[in-house]
Amino acid sequence: MADKFNAESIITETQKRISNAFDVFDHECNKTVDVREIGTIIRSLGCFPSEAELHDIIAELEDEEPTGFVRYEKFLPTMTKILLERKFRPITEDLLLQAFKVLDQQKNGHLEPEELTKYLTQEGESFTQEEIDEMLSAAVDPDKNAILYKDFVSMMTFDDTR
Amino acid sequence: MGCGVTKSTQLQLKPCNRGNISVPAATAMRAALLIQRWYRQYVARLEMRRRCTWNIFQSIEYSGQQDHIKLYNFFGYLMDHFSSANSQRNLVSHMFGDSDLFLDMEWERHVCYKEIEVPDIYTGPHLFFPLTISNVTELVDAFKNKQKLHARYVLQLLGKTWTLLRLMPNISHVCTCKHKEITICGDLHGHLEDLLLIFYKNGFPSAETPYVFNGDFVDRGKESIEILLVLFAFLLLYPHDVHLNRGNHEDHIVNLRYGFTKEVLGKYQVHGKMILKLLQKIFSWLPLATVIDQKVLILHGGISDKTDLNVIAKLERHRFVSALRPLKRRGASARQKDAALEPDGDDELSAGRRRVQSLTHGTPLRFRPEFPRHSVHSESGRTGRSVEQELRERRRLAGLSLSSDSDPAQVLETDADEWKQIVDVLWSDPMSQNGCVPNEVRGGGCYWGPDVSQEVLDRHKLQMLIRSHECKQEGYEFCHNGRVLTIFSASNYYDVGSNRGAYIRLGPDLIPHFKQFQSSRSTRELTLRQSVGRTELSALQALRMQLFTHKSALIHEFQEYDPQCTGVISVKHWAAAVEKVLRLGLPWRVLRSQLVTSSTQDGQGTLDYHHWVNQLSVIQPSTEIANTSLLETLYKHHSNLESIFRMIDTDHSGLISFEEFRQTWKLLSSHLQMDISDKAISDLAESIDFNKDGSIDINEFMEAFRLVEHSRAETEAPPSPE
């Protein structure tokens, strides 16, 4: 009995979170959001999907005749499932650090901006110019003109715990 | 080690950057994917925070605007329903008559600028008419160096501007003439720095660089008069190449509340009054719209389904000195029935943000449009029915308020139509649903949908509408399938880092090109995270103040959920109570932890509400005002109070007598249906008379609140970057 109660309250809590996040982008208060904001909403709920995974989710959420909008009644069940199944789990600080280390072939604890740019704009799901510019503006140590990735990672993940 | 050694021979190797070392491709890809995935999530979370902060600012802004209009409508009500024996009515009657405005032809006689001497010690800029480009450049430089233009030159410049504006049609037609690019700027709101930045990036106005400025030059920012003077100077220099459209803030009634009146009176203590009078005329003579190549329509607010440019082109625009009131009509009999009335909305409101449902899609009853803002009820508590019904009726008439009964002029239907055309142009906002409904959030104009855009633009054979009026994070935003474009040029409008400004370059191809900017070097160097953080802090502070001003009402609501007086309620109830009182439609549960610094939570989703409310304390009473609940009420309504003060202060002296102060207070309390004893008011007035000379200095009085807001800001300085 207690277990059932807990499970239910977890679901309610989860759905409340989903609803709050959705509402922020529901500009006309009619329970729809622009499909282009779905990625932001899903990520702000603590998920870390890749772009490809996001596309799949969106495809599932769109109506038969895509209107450019996603309706809450479709979003809620899909998102609830994602959260309860803990899909797209967060990337830990350690894992992130490892990723940077791997790219730092010379193991000197930092990366050149050009190096990182090359990797992030040519590999994987490439960054746009805007994205890489934004990241570098926060990541590059202006004195050394290098990315001290250990510091960068701890700084960014500290912020995440707000 | 070195190139060529990998686990799988099918993989492509990356070229070596440095030495002979490279990262195996598969690994590089995986690492990159991880970093990208992580970073995108991070950015999304920041975006969410930014959007929330935005919503806070916007709700508070629109709520304040709506308040102002309600107050103004209330005065209109007084005018209609009370005879001239009523002292309250008399206090405001002067606003509804323009007997003190001189006739157009006589301005030179009244505005005796010639008799104003410019003393030798004056080090500011001198103007010589007719103006030359070097003179105007000098003027701009002088303002850049924070100098002030002497009143004599101000009046001279304004007089000539007025003369020129009177020659202009309501709608200016402009041609790109196959080769020119026209620059279009949106709201400036007294942000001189932004205007200077635009001139720096884009060049001064000239025959080769024509400009359209789309209204809202004044209010809010601190350099409104400077912006006006610069724009008017360029207008006089290049009358065919500089186009000014009127905005809803080019209106003396709005200026009373939003800072322009105060700015002018502060900077020009002797001649400020005259300057303001002249500006009243000038604002009414500003053109209403500009059309480029007969294809692109530019106006400040927007349109409605009734918008008809032919009507607008022909009306006498200068008769509408303020868009907030229609022309004089016979009193009680002139209750207009407007065809565009929306169905009777509920006054039991729920959320705060715009709730605009489509009227054309047969939505079921429970989705009837709800008024997004609180009605007068919530401010006033339990009210007398007839006053309320009156006010409700008048709100439903989409701001069509009734005015003075002192002039026995006939009701003209054309007047009402024309007035509506103008209000719609200056105050409307687009919405995403089809249809056209009154804009209750702002209190004037409409919300119009994509179908209306299409119909109106097609009817006039226009391609596109460019408008301003709403702040946008990126400085611009398209809507209605790209047929409507909002352009906003005041960066950091809500606060440092809140938004960029933008302007448009439009060539003969009529495809808009955008340039964005953000003034103040420090903001540009802030990272995304820092700028989001700063604006957020500022929004939260604004919100705390809103909460503080509703302290008593909040406690009352909390107690409703706590019949046993345990002092503790659930977070769920807390959120419901806060929304009921504030009606801002914000996600309170999410915001809760950020509103107070220390934890007041007992752990299991409950909250000690007395403690929480005390944490909000903003005001330290600086005077011996024993009656702290009165003080709280004062603070809550200080914007309205200030508006009323300024309206009463007909000679713009900045001082009002005790008696006037009492009358002000009584006016406000009737508006809000509150009960305050005469004695309490008298005591308060005396204690506020800082100089003990029998009169109250408006600025001093309002300063008491600003000091408090300031000191709070100082104790809560944002965290130092990184």
Interface residues (C-beta under 8 A of the other chain):
Chain A: K16 N20 A21 D23 V24 F25 H27 E28 C29 N30 G39 T40 I41 I42 R43 S44 C47 F48 P49 S50 E51 P90 I91 L95 L96 Q98 A99 F100 V102 L103 Q105 Q106 E115 K118 Y119 L120 E123 G124 E125 S126 F127 E131 E134 M135 S137 A138 M155 M156 D159 D160
Chain B: N17 R18 G19 I21 S22 V23 T27 A28 M29 R30 A31 A32 L33 L34 I35 Q36 R37 W38 Y39 R40 Q41 Y42 V43 A44 R45 E47 M48 R51 C52 N55 A351 R353 R354 R355 V356 Q357 M431 S432 Q433 T527 L528 R529 G585 P587 R589 V590 E722
